Amino acid sequence: MITFALRRSRKPDTARRSRRIWNRFKRNRAALIGLGLIVAEGILAVSAPVIAPHDPIRMDLRAARQPPSSRYLLGTDELGRDVLSRIIYGCRISLTLGLISVTVGLSFGMLLGGPSGYFGGKLDIVVMRVIDVLMSFPTILLAILVVTVVGPGLYNAMLAVGVAQVPLYARLVRGLILKLREKEFVDAARAVGVNNSRIIARHILPNCLSPLLVQATLNIASAILSAAALGFLGLGAQPPTPEWGAMLSKGRLYMRVAPHITIFPGLAIMLTVLAFNLMGDGLRDAMDPRMSRFKVAKG
């Protein structure tokens, strides 16, 4: 009966906590702006075939490098392709790339950092030394190294950016578990005979979700930037895929005669990164009331 009552009480507690987080989040106007931009970009990505006014890969050399007009709202690129349509389709690619990259980094980071922080000992020493070596490389250089090994391409860029983020999540998960493994509820689970893998999966990792969610939201922005950098270097999505970094790389050759080819994809990257940063900051403040109280008192 006690176990049944506890299970029934978890849902109301979770619902109340979610409402408190949302109430704190919606008081942050900057976070709401970021969320609105992300929702708008998500709608563009899903409905790209319907919203895009032109085929993003159809070339028309007679209309090459045209400035913004009533027919081409953001102008055309060096091959006569509609810049607006390519940005809309690029939104789908960039959001997908950011989400998959962070998922890869978070998943492998939890697999490495979880056992390392919980069991400690030689396993912790070996894993952390490997992580330290990986963290000695800047994220973009590590991503370039991975792409060099597996080859250029959109999916390889997702893998490369995800692998480059593994060390960050591994250290974060390890640090969280080092604090949680000494808590009373973990000792109680050990006392009743729960095995270690179940303790990690059912009792420790769920208590790590809030900081991991905040970190993942912020890292989507950096993943999009890293993917755009790979595309700019020609190591990410390959032509004629409408990827923002690749569009910047091609447009830089025509900055003097057709600056719109570079300006608008750059603005798309900037707004997307800004949106995820604003929402991530808002989530961090909403999930950590002490941070919210500090900001209120400081203001």
C-alpha positions as CSV (number, residue, x, y, z in Angstrom):
1,M,0.0,0.0,0.0
2,I,2.8,2.4,0.9
3,T,4.6,1.7,-2.5
4,F,1.3,2.2,-4.3
5,A,0.7,5.5,-2.5
6,L,4.1,6.8,-3.3
7,R,3.7,6.0,-6.9
8,R,0.4,7.8,-7.1
9,S,1.9,10.8,-5.3
10,R,4.7,11.2,-7.8
11,K,2.5,12.5,-10.7
12,P,1.0,15.4,-8.7
13,D,4.4,16.4,-7.4
14,T,5.8,16.3,-11.0
15,A,2.9,18.3,-12.3
16,R,3.3,20.9,-9.6
17,R,7.0,21.2,-10.2
18,S,6.4,21.6,-13.9
19,R,3.9,24.4,-13.3
20,R,6.4,26.2,-11.0
21,I,9.1,25.9,-13.6
22,W,6.8,27.2,-16.3
23,N,5.6,30.1,-14.1
24,R,9.1,31.2,-13.5
25,F,10.1,30.7,-17.1
26,K,7.3,32.8,-18.6
27,R,8.2,35.7,-16.4
28,N,11.5,35.9,-18.3
29,R,10.6,37.9,-21.4
30,A,14.0,37.2,-23.1
31,A,13.4,33.5,-22.7
32,L,9.9,33.7,-24.1
33,I,11.3,35.6,-27.1
34,G,13.9,32.8,-27.6
35,L,11.1,30.1,-27.3
36,G,9.0,32.0,-29.8
37,L,11.8,32.2,-32.3
38,I,12.5,28.5,-31.9
39,V,8.8,27.6,-32.4
40,A,8.7,29.8,-35.5
41,E,11.8,28.1,-36.9
42,G,10.3,24.7,-36.1
43,I,7.2,25.6,-38.1
44,L,9.3,26.8,-41.0
45,A,11.3,23.6,-40.9
46,V,8.3,21.3,-40.9
47,S,6.3,23.2,-43.5
48,A,9.3,24.1,-45.8
49,P,7.8,22.5,-48.9
50,V,4.7,24.5,-48.5
51,I,6.1,27.9,-47.4
52,A,9.2,28.1,-49.6
53,P,8.3,30.2,-52.7
54,H,10.8,28.4,-55.0
55,D,12.7,25.2,-55.4
56,P,15.9,25.6,-53.3
57,I,18.2,23.8,-55.7
58,R,16.8,24.8,-59.0
59,M,19.3,27.0,-60.9
60,D,18.5,29.9,-63.1
61,L,21.7,31.5,-64.3
62,R,19.8,34.4,-66.0
63,A,18.7,35.5,-62.5
64,A,22.0,35.0,-60.8
65,R,23.0,37.5,-58.0
66,Q,19.8,39.5,-58.2
67,P,19.1,41.8,-55.3
68,P,15.9,41.4,-53.2
69,S,12.8,42.1,-55.2
70,S,9.1,41.3,-55.3
71,R,9.8,38.0,-57.0
72,Y,12.9,37.0,-54.9
73,L,12.3,38.5,-51.5
74,L,15.9,37.9,-50.3
75,G,17.5,37.9,-53.8
76,T,19.2,35.1,-55.6
77,D,22.7,33.5,-55.1
78,E,25.5,33.0,-57.6
79,L,23.6,30.3,-59.4
80,G,20.2,32.0,-59.5
81,R,18.7,30.0,-56.7
82,D,16.2,31.8,-54.3
83,V,18.0,32.7,-51.1
84,L,14.8,32.8,-49.0
85,S,13.9,29.2,-50.1
86,R,17.4,28.0,-49.3
87,I,17.3,29.6,-45.9
88,I,13.9,28.0,-45.1
89,Y,15.1,24.5,-46.1
90,G,18.4,25.2,-44.3
91,C,16.5,25.8,-41.2
92,R,15.3,22.2,-41.3
93,I,18.9,21.0,-41.8
94,S,20.4,23.2,-39.0
95,L,17.8,22.3,-36.4
96,T,18.0,18.6,-37.2
97,L,21.8,18.8,-37.1
98,G,21.8,20.6,-33.7
99,L,19.3,18.2,-32.1
100,I,21.0,15.0,-33.3
101,S,24.5,16.2,-32.5
102,V,23.5,17.1,-28.9
103,T,21.6,13.8,-28.6
104,V,24.8,11.9,-29.7
105,G,27.0,13.9,-27.3
106,L,24.6,13.6,-24.4
107,S,24.0,9.8,-24.9
108,F,27.7,8.9,-25.0
109,G,28.5,11.4,-22.3
110,M,26.1,9.7,-19.9
111,L,27.4,6.3,-20.8
112,L,31.0,7.4,-20.0
113,G,30.3,9.8,-17.1
114,G,27.7,7.7,-15.3
115,P,29.7,4.6,-14.4
116,S,32.8,6.7,-14.0
117,G,31.3,8.9,-11.3
118,Y,29.3,6.1,-9.6
119,F,32.0,3.4,-9.3
120,G,35.1,5.6,-9.2
121,G,38.5,3.9,-8.7
122,K,40.5,2.8,-11.7
123,L,37.6,3.1,-14.1
124,D,37.2,6.8,-13.1
125,I,40.9,7.5,-13.6
126,V,41.0,5.9,-17.1
127,V,37.8,7.5,-18.3
128,M,38.7,11.0,-17.0
129,R,42.2,10.9,-18.5
130,V,40.7,10.1,-21.9
131,I,38.2,12.9,-21.4
132,D,41.0,15.3,-20.4
133,V,42.9,14.5,-23.6
134,L,39.7,15.1,-25.7
135,M,39.0,18.4,-23.9
136,S,42.5,19.6,-24.7
137,F,41.3,20.0,-28.3
138,P,39.0,23.0,-29.2
139,T,35.5,21.7,-30.1
140,I,35.8,22.7,-33.7
141,L,39.2,21.1,-34.1
142,L,38.0,17.9,-32.7
143,A,35.0,18.0,-35.0
144,I,37.3,18.6,-38.0
145,L,39.5,15.6,-36.9
146,V,36.4,13.3,-36.8
147,V,35.2,14.6,-40.2
148,T,38.7,14.0,-41.6
149,V,38.6,10.4,-40.5
150,V,35.0,9.5,-41.5
151,G,34.8,11.9,-44.5
152,P,32.7,15.0,-45.3
153,G,29.0,15.0,-45.5
154,L,25.9,16.1,-43.6
155,Y,25.5,12.9,-41.4
156,N,29.2,12.8,-40.7
157,A,29.0,16.4,-39.6
158,M,26.3,15.5,-37.1
159,L,28.5,12.6,-35.8
160,A,31.5,14.9,-35.6
161,V,29.8,17.7,-33.7
162,G,28.2,15.1,-31.4
163,V,31.5,13.4,-30.6
164,A,33.1,16.7,-30.0
165,Q,30.5,17.4,-27.2
166,V,30.9,14.0,-25.5
167,P,33.7,15.2,-23.1
168,L,31.6,18.1,-21.9
169,Y,28.6,15.9,-21.0
170,A,30.8,13.2,-19.5
171,R,32.4,15.6,-17.1
172,L,29.0,17.2,-16.2
173,V,27.3,13.8,-15.6
174,R,30.3,12.6,-13.5
175,G,30.2,15.7,-11.3
176,L,26.5,15.4,-10.7
177,I,26.7,11.7,-9.9
178,L,29.6,12.3,-7.5
179,K,27.2,14.5,-5.4
180,L,24.2,12.3,-5.8
181,R,25.7,8.9,-5.0
182,E,26.2,9.8,-1.3
183,K,22.5,10.9,-0.8
184,E,20.2,9.1,1.5
185,F,17.9,7.8,-1.2
186,V,20.8,6.1,-2.8
187,D,21.9,4.5,0.5
188,A,18.3,3.4,1.0
189,A,18.2,1.8,-2.5
190,R,21.4,-0.1,-1.7
191,A,20.0,-1.2,1.6
192,V,17.0,-2.9,0.1
193,G,19.2,-4.7,-2.4
194,V,18.7,-2.7,-5.6
195,N,21.6,-3.4,-8.1
196,N,24.0,-0.6,-9.2
197,S,22.7,-0.4,-12.8
198,R,19.2,0.1,-11.6
199,I,20.2,2.7,-9.0
200,I,22.0,4.7,-11.8
201,A,19.2,4.4,-14.3
202,R,16.2,4.8,-11.9
203,H,17.4,6.9,-9.0
204,I,20.5,9.0,-10.0
205,L,20.2,9.9,-13.7
206,P,16.6,11.2,-13.4
207,N,17.9,13.7,-10.8
208,C,20.5,14.9,-13.3
209,L,17.9,15.8,-16.0
210,S,17.4,19.4,-15.1
211,P,21.0,20.6,-15.4
212,L,21.5,18.3,-18.4
213,L,18.4,19.7,-20.1
214,V,19.7,23.3,-19.6
215,Q,23.2,22.4,-20.9
216,A,21.7,20.6,-23.9
217,T,19.6,23.6,-24.8
218,L,22.6,25.8,-24.7
219,N,24.8,23.4,-26.6
220,I,22.3,23.2,-29.5
221,A,23.4,26.7,-30.3
222,S,27.1,25.8,-30.2
223,A,26.4,22.7,-32.2
224,I,24.6,24.7,-34.9
225,L,27.6,27.1,-35.0
226,S,30.1,24.2,-35.2
227,A,28.1,22.6,-38.0
228,A,28.0,25.9,-39.9
229,A,31.7,26.2,-39.5
230,L,32.2,22.7,-41.0
231,G,29.9,23.7,-43.8
232,F,31.8,26.9,-44.3
233,L,35.0,24.9,-44.6
234,G,33.4,22.4,-47.1
235,L,33.4,19.5,-44.6
236,G,29.7,19.5,-43.7
237,A,26.7,19.3,-46.1
238,Q,27.8,19.1,-49.7
239,P,26.3,21.0,-52.7
240,P,23.6,21.5,-53.6
241,T,22.2,21.0,-50.0
242,P,21.0,24.3,-48.7
243,E,23.0,24.5,-45.5
244,W,23.6,27.9,-43.9
245,G,27.4,27.5,-43.4
246,A,27.9,26.4,-47.0
247,M,25.8,29.3,-48.2
248,L,28.1,31.7,-46.2
249,S,31.1,30.0,-47.8
250,K,29.8,30.5,-51.3
251,G,28.5,34.0,-50.7
252,R,31.7,35.4,-49.3
253,L,33.1,35.4,-52.9
254,Y,30.5,37.9,-53.9
255,M,30.4,40.2,-50.9
256,R,31.1,43.4,-53.0
257,V,28.6,42.7,-55.8
258,A,25.9,40.7,-54.0
259,P,26.2,41.0,-50.2
260,H,22.7,39.6,-49.6
261,I,24.0,36.1,-50.4
262,T,26.0,36.2,-47.2
263,I,24.1,38.6,-45.0
264,F,20.8,36.7,-44.8
265,P,22.2,33.2,-44.0
266,G,24.4,34.9,-41.4
267,L,21.4,36.5,-39.9
268,A,19.6,33.2,-39.8
269,I,22.5,31.6,-37.9
270,M,22.7,34.5,-35.5
271,L,19.0,34.5,-34.7
272,T,18.9,30.7,-34.2
273,V,21.9,30.8,-31.9
274,L,20.5,33.7,-30.0
275,A,17.1,32.0,-29.6
276,F,18.6,28.9,-28.0
277,N,20.9,30.9,-25.8
278,L,18.0,33.0,-24.5
279,M,15.8,29.9,-23.9
280,G,18.7,28.1,-22.2
281,D,19.3,31.0,-19.9
282,G,15.6,31.1,-19.1
283,L,15.5,27.4,-18.3
284,R,18.5,27.6,-16.1
285,D,16.9,30.4,-14.1
286,A,13.5,28.7,-13.9
287,M,15.0,25.3,-12.8
288,D,17.3,26.9,-10.2
289,P,15.2,29.2,-8.0
290,R,18.3,30.3,-6.1
291,M,19.6,31.8,-9.4
292,S,16.3,33.6,-9.9
293,R,16.3,35.0,-6.4
294,F,19.8,36.2,-6.9
295,K,18.9,38.0,-10.1
296,V,15.9,39.6,-8.4
297,A,17.9,40.8,-5.4
298,K,20.7,42.0,-7.6
299,G,18.3,44.0,-9.7
